[in-house]
C-alpha cells in the first residue's frame, strides 16, 4: 500500500492499494511534489517495474507510466 500524507495536517491525501504485488522496494518524489516514482516487482525473481504516479490528478488506473527493467 502506498499512502501520500499531508505533512501539515497528518491526513492521508491519496492511497494506492497494492501498487506492486511483491511490495514496493523504493520510492521517490519529484521536487515539485507532483510525481511519485515507485520500484517493485511482481514475484521475487521477476524484473523490476518502475511506476510513475501523478498523485495530484487521480485517475482510475492510478499510475501514468510503467517501465519494466530486465537485466541479463
C-alpha positions in Angstrom: 0.0 0.0 0.0 1.2 3.5 -0.8 -0.2 6.4 1.2 0.5 10.1 0.5 0.2 12.1 3.7 -0.2 15.8 4.1 2.7 16.7 6.4 0.9 19.7 7.9 -2.4 18.1 8.8 -1.3 14.5 9.1 -4.3 13.5 7.0 -3.8 11.0 4.1 -4.3 12.7 0.7 -4.3 9.6 -1.5 -4.0 5.8 -1.0 -2.9 3.3 -3.7 -3.7 -0.3 -2.7 -1.1 -2.8 -3.8 0.9 -0.8 -6.3 3.4 -3.7 -6.6 2.2 -7.2 -5.8 5.5 -8.2 -4.1 5.9 -4.9 -2.2 7.4 -1.5 -3.0 11.2 -1.6 -2.9 11.9 2.1 -3.4 10.0 5.4 -3.7 11.0 8.9 -4.7 9.0 12.2 -5.1 9.7 15.0 -7.6 11.0 18.3 -6.4 7.6 20.0 -7.3 5.8 17.4 -5.2 3.6 16.3 -8.1 5.0 13.0 -9.1 5.9 9.8 -7.2 8.0 7.0 -8.6 7.9 3.6 -7.1 10.0 0.5 -7.8 8.9 -3.1 -7.2 8.3 -6.5 -8.8 5.5 -9.0 -9.1 7.4 -12.0 -7.9 10.8 -12.3 -6.1 12.9 -13.0 -9.2 10.8 -11.1 -11.7 12.2 -8.0 -13.5 11.6 -4.8 -11.5 8.9 -2.4 -12.6 9.0 1.4 -12.2 5.7 3.2 -11.9 5.2 6.9 -12.3 2.2 8.4 -10.4 0.7 11.9 -10.8 -0.9 11.8 -7.4 -2.5 15.2 -7.6 -4.5 14.2 -10.7 -6.3 11.0 -9.7 -7.3 8.5 -12.4 -8.9 5.1 -12.2 -5.7 3.2 -13.3 -3.5 5.0 -10.8 -0.1 5.3 -12.4 0.5 7.2 -15.7 3.6 5.3 -16.9 5.2 1.9 -16.4 8.7 0.7 -17.3 9.9 -2.8 -16.8 13.7 -3.4 -16.2 15.2 -6.7 -17.3 18.8 -7.4 -16.5 20.8 -10.1 -18.2 
